[in-house]
């Protein structure tokens, strides 16, 4: 559901090469058909990571992972409805198959790649770590209103409230498209946890739209140790305003508001009186202490408190070209420009981060080259996203 029909292991691997990504999640290991495909097409390289059968040694590796949707009432029957998405990572297929057997009674695993389980986040954690303590659990897009562990509609005020005695084993949280590390540095509960960013790709084109650069031995254990020790060189982020839940609002009425504005109207839509969807910025502010401002270093990286990895904000190349030219992202003109740039510089990340301004000007038109370098400086205007509507990148760059 909500995933491209063309998305398979081969297209994921090819997309990773085009983006410049070296490690991908195999995804959806709980789905019976996809589990068969994983077993047939992935080959373990001896490190707990996998490659597509027949792929070159330079192709991206895969870690066995999945996303699940926990839906329950807290407390049961009479309590508040809770909906939380979790990412699970496993070291081997034996663990995967045991997890499938343990989770299967609690939801229809074959109905969707991201199964809906009638289990709490606490109970899922108990099952997963009972199966194998080397599994990793990471709350996904943790601030989004409907399915984030901190979300305004069904989330919690703390990880302990969600995971109980297992909260201490949550080593990392995934910030989602509508927030970035700078927004999360001032949340006290997150001071000791890694802030990671993943693409949440529903199609090959979205692979790596956000990502984490780990400093790690290329192995499953190396990944776990990098998460636990926050051995992260940097994360690559959306501009959070570009995410579809950044501000408060009501999509049906076209109402978008800052947290201070929604507070003045009692969190109700001023047009129709229905409840506003309180966005990510609102929730971050409600759980934060004094905000911590990042320090740009001139290279595109933004640094924060000591011990916190830096990050950079980017606009996906296809979105950037489309916005600058005022065309649809799937049009032939945009596709040709994007393909030519990737062919010229080797990967999308090389285009967006490393290519020299003069080289970009020789490789494409002046408008596109100027837009790429402007984004590196953060010189961009965005109409913020809200209530399920993505933000819009303004085609006028400084």
Buried (B, 14 or more C-beta within 10 A) or exposed (E): EEBEEEBBBBBBBBBBBBBBBBBBBBBBBBBEEBBEBBEEBBEBBEBBBBBBEEBEEEBBBBBBBBBBBBBBEBEEEEEEEBBBBBBBBBBBBEBBBBBBEBBBEBBEBBEBBBBBBEBBBBBBBBBBBEBBEBBBBBBBBBBBBBBBBBBBBBBBEBBBBBBBEBBEBBBBBBBBBBBBBBBBBBBEBBEEBBBBBBBBBEBBBBBBBBBBBBBBEBBBBBBBBBBBEBBBEBBBBBBBBBBBBBBBBBBEBEBBBBBEBBEEBEBEBBEEEEEBBBBBBBBBBEBBEEEBEBEEEEEBBBBBEEEBBBBBBBBBBBBBBBBBBEBEBEEEEBBEBBEEBBEBBBBBBBBBBEBEEEBBBEBBBEEBBBBBBBBBEEEBEBBBBBBEBBBBBEBEBE
